[in-house]
Amino acid sequence: MKFDTLIIGGGLAGLTCGIRLQKNGVKCAIVSTGQSALHFSSGSFDLLNELADGTKVDNPVAAADKISANHPYAKLGNNFAYYVREAKQQFLDCGIEVNGDAEHNHLRITPMGTLKPTWLTFSDFTPLSSANDIAGKKILVVNMAGFLDFNTKFVADSFEKYGAECRISSINLPELERLRISPTEMRSTNIARVLENEKTLEALILELTGKISGFDIVALPAVFGLSSAASVKKLKESLDIPVWLIPTMPPSVPGIRAQQQLRRSFEELGGVYMLGDTVVKAGFSGNKVQAVYSVNHGDISFVAENFILASGSYFSNGLVAQPDSVIEPVFGSDVDFTPGRDSWYDKAFFNKQNYMTFGVATDDKLRIKIKGDAQRNLFAIGSVLSGSNTIHEGCGAGISMLTALYVADNLIKG
């Protein structure tokens, strides 16, 4: 099988890159092992919340020139602001409605009801400017009876710490009884499928209408709109007070919807998306990749002019930690890491963890290095890259999208 470009990894980075390439006439295939991190999304996309030294960032565009020289953003040169705009526009072009801008981080509500800064947020959710948006409000926090992945008490307690007055309630719809027979079935995606039935959604809205009198806001788990945002819009338009949807524990309904929309856009542009296969090895000629091989296709190779590694970090086995090293298992790429396993982590779980900065070594074009030599047609994008602590710095989604667009444009320009 031959393509212009083969992308390994079908998450946010891989799809962003693939869509950009297909739009510009570059024939792409994506090989994806399984679910992407979007399935676990809290509903927002971080660009830059902190610098490496812990300095808080309110304006990511203004702070971009303060990042360290080995950070993936540094390899974008002067194009940071440009790719930020392009990333948001690509979401909108794919029918994914997001709010936010890169010159002022807003606050998002987490599954625990706390507030965290972010860049873009799905339109399902309500972006806040400060905790003052919660203070003094009377908020009804409502759950679906038997749904365990949304903790109403945690959410209400957090809101009350910000100065709100909260009451907790639940809704019991007959249509959800089948799911409640087994707790394993009472998951956000299954609830969302039930609520896509128009009559069931109307019954829910009627129940809510009888509960919200005297409240300023009603907060609900984000279990609406698995296939489209239509049910979210109808819910919000039907009630007389603002509806705040709160992210649930995974899986994420709006995250899955976004993944589906990105994949749909890629395939509509002519891209080939192969789900459920894993690339395991590559063949080289000098410092150029000739072909790669996957589990499902055995000796049948994937041949391409260019190859892009978007395999993610440890969670998706894009990186594998061994007793005394960290490896990239497909190409044997050089990996930046510090020797001595004890230096990799801090025993205090919530402290900055050094291993998060480890990743594939690249040149300024994000071409992967192997034994110190940049490979002519092998690139890396997203969280497999070294040089950033995506959790500590709050930059994971930004790195995925911006590096994907940067590499795509370099290939388009030739």
Protein Blocks (a to p, Z undefined) as FASTA:
>chain_A
ZZfbdcedjbfklmmmmmmmmmnopacddddfbdcfklmcghiacfblbdfkopacfblm
lmmmmpcfkbmklmnommlmmmmmmmmmmmmmnopaceddfkbccddddfkopacddfbd
cfkbccdfbfklmgopacdddddehiakbcfklmmmmmmmnopacdddddddfklmmmmm
pmklmcfklmmmmmmpmklmmmmmmmmmmmmgoiabdcdddfehklbmklmmmmmmmpcb
dcdddddddddfklmmmmmmmmmmmmmnopacdehiacfbdcdehjadfbdcdfklomac
cddfbdcdfebpmknomaccdfkbccdfklopacdddehjklmpcfblklccfklmgccd
ddfkopaceehiacfkbccehjlbghiafklnopmlmmmmmmmmmmmmmmmnZZ
